[in-house]
């Protein structure tokens, strides 16, 4: 299907009535990412006095679909249970905006958050990046890009079933290629729309698993789902970071499928448990 047709179908789905974690406030803003373009962010401020540490969150959707509404309930819960100001980023989508535009938007949002931390009642020296699926990919890539360009210091990266490679041929791709929430053919479709050419698939800012250097990256908490095509590449990325002496905690969620983290209606207890583990990890590394 055409990407816009898929977006239109998803937009017609009725809103889910799910638990809304209590917060001090939420606010939508437009921020500049280049001289001619603003993107939307949503700021979730926890209850308390602050200044709070920061958590920049990137939603999933294969770089092609999805938005900050999709992860609203999960981001609220992250802010509530970790006492971080969460900034959820509505980066531009492919194929209208192919690689590297989503990466550049994600990185520009990180820079904006650091520069405007005081206004957010937050601490510019304590910034976490995180996301799910393609958003987990962007979080890993932003951490790498910030290291490479001496950008904002990142205290941790929270990668939830991240895309780390685009070869579609791991054992988990073979085992779960159809019928488990994220099909192999759909991942290929996402990649075709995200990339301008085949060479981009090997760029470390597309496939961070293929990077030459994993040193000096932030501590990482990597969550994978047992029944997910992306499981093996997420675990492989965690192993590469560990081999480079990066502090890593890895959690493979038994019995779960791709997409669970943004589905509070079906998986509330598992999401709460995952966020509790994220909170514990952040207390250890920040």
N, C-alpha and C positions, 0 to 999 in steps of 0.2 A: 504494500500500500504506500501511497504518498505520505510523507511525514506529517503534513498539515492535516490530512484526513484522519490520521491516527490521533493527533492532538485534539481534533474536533470531537472524536468519539469519546476520548477520555474526559473532555470538558463537560460532557453531558451526564456523567456519572453523578448520582446524588451524593451530597456530602455525608461523610460518616459521622455518626454521633458517638464520640469517644470521650474518654476522660480528659479534661483540660487541667493540666498541672497549674497551680496558683503561681502567679508572678506579680512583681510590682507593676510592670507595664510591658506592652509591646508597641512597636512603632515601625511603620514602613517609611523608607526614605529613598530618594534617588541620589546616586553618587556618580561622579565622572570616572570613566575608565579610559577615555581618550578625548582629544579636544572636541569631538563632535558627538560623543555618545555618553548617555547616562544609563545605568542599570539600577534595578530595584534591589534593595536589601531589606530584611526584616530584623529588627533588633529586639531581643528578648532579655529583659532585665529582671534578675531575681530579687526577691525580697531581702532586705538588709541594708546596711549602710554603705558598703563599698569603701574604696575602689575595688572592683572585682577583677579577677583574671578574665581573659577573653577566649572565646571559642568561635573560630570562623568555620562555618559549615557549608559544604557544597552538596546539593541534592544529586540523586542518581537519575537515570533515564537514558543511558547510552549516548549522552551528549546531544540527543535528538529530541527527546520528549521530557516531560517532567518540569516542575517548577517549585517554588518555595512553599506553595500550598500543600504539596504532596508530603512534605516532611514537617509540616507545622506542628503536629501533636508531639512528634518525637523531639523536635528542637525545644519545645516548651518544657518537656520533661528533662532534657539535658540541662537546661538553664536552672530549673528548679532543684534538681538532685545533685548537681555539681557546683552550684553557686558561681557559675560563670555567666557573664554577658555573652549570649550567643548571637552571632551575626550570620544570618542565612542569606546566601548570595544567589540572585537570579541571573546567572551568567547567560550570555547569548548562545543560541542553540544552532547546531548544524541541521541540514545542509546549507541553510542561508549563511551561516557563519562557521566555516570549517576550521579545523586546526590551523593555526594556533590561537584563534580568537577566544575560545572558551578558556584556554590556559591564561592568556593575557588578561582577560576579565577577572579570573580568579585571583591572579597575582596583584592586579590593580586594587581589588577589594581588600586584600591583605594589607597593602600599603596604606590605603585610606583608613583602615581600622587602627593601624599603629599611629598614624598622624593625628587621629581624632579621638584617641582613647580617653583623654581627660573629659571631653564632652560627653562621653558615654559612661562616665563614672567608673572607669576601668583602668587597668594597669597595663601600659604599653610594653612593659618588660616581661609580661606573662601572657603569651599568645599561643593558643593551640589551634591547629588546623585539623579538620576531619571531614568525613563524608562517606556516603554509601555508594557502592557500585562505580559508575562513572564519576561520581563525586568523590569517592575514595581514591580513584585515579588522580583526579585534580588535586586532592590534598597531598598525595605523595609527590606529585610533580611540582606543586608550589613549594613544598619543603626543599626539593632538589634545586629548583630555580632560585630560591632565596639564598641557599648556600652558595650557588655558583655566582650570583651577582652581588654577594655581600648585602643582601636585603634585610628585612625585619628578622630579628631573632625569633625562632620558633621553639617553644619549650617542649612540645610533644605533637605527635601526629596520630590521629585515631582513624584507622582505615577499616571500614566495614565492608566486607566482601568486595575488595577493590579489583578493578581491572588493572592488571600490571603487564599484560602482553596481549598481542592480537594475532596469535597463530592458531587458536581454536583446536588444538590437537593434543591436549593433555588427557590423562586418564579420566579425570572428572568430566571433561568435555564428552568423552565417549560414553561414560556411564549415565550421564544425566542430560543427554543432548536433546531430549524431547519429553515434555510432560511434567517438568518440575519447576515451572514458573518463569524460567529464562532459557529459551531454546537456543541451541547452537546456531540455527539459521537466523534467529533474531539478532544474535551478537554479530554475525557476519553482516547483516543489514545495517546495524548501527555503525560498524566500522566503515562500510562503503560510503555512508553519508558523512561521517566525521572527517575522513581523510581526503585530501586533494589528490594524492597519488600513492602508489604502493610504497615508495621510499619512506614516506612519513610513518608507516607502520613500524619501522625500526628505530625511529627517533626516540631517545630516552624520555622526552617530554610527552610522548604517546605511550610508550612501553617502558616504564621505569625499571622493569626487571632486566632489560637489556643494557642498562647503564654500565659504564666502565668503572665507576667509582661510587661506592656506597659509604665512604667515610664521612665523618662530621655531619651526619644527618641527625635530626631530633630523635629522642626515644619514641618508640612506636608501640601502639597496642593494635594488633591485627586480629579482626574477627572474621571468620569464614563460616559458611553454612555447609553442613555435611553433604546435603543433596543439591549441589550447585555446580554448574559448569565452571565457575570461577574459583572453586575451592583450591585446586592445586596451585594455581599461579599466585593466589594470596599467601598460601603457606610457603611457596618458594621465595616470595619477596621477603617474608619474615626471616627465612633462613639466610638470605643474602645479607640482610641488615645485621643479624647476629654474627655472621662470619666477619663483618667489618667492625665488630666490637661495639655495636650500637645496642643500647638496652632495649629489649623487645619482650613483650608478653603476647602470646598467641593463644587464641581461643577458637576452637572449631565447635560450632553449635550443633550438638547431636540432634539428628532428626529434622533439622530445619531446612528451609528452601530459600532461594534467593528472594529478596524483597521483604523479608519478614520484618526488618527493623522499622519500616515506615508504615506498617499495618497494625496499628494499635488496637483495632477492632478484633482481630483474630489472635494476636500474639501479645497481649498486654503484659502477662507475667514474665515472658521471656525477654521482652524489651526492657522492663524494669530491672530485671536481673543483670542484663548486659550493661545498662547505664550505671548500676551500682558498681560493677567491676571497672568500668571506665573511670568513675569517680575515685575509686581506690587507687587506680594506676596514676591518675593525675596528682593525687595527694603525695605519691611517692616521688614523682619526677619534677614537680614544679617548685 
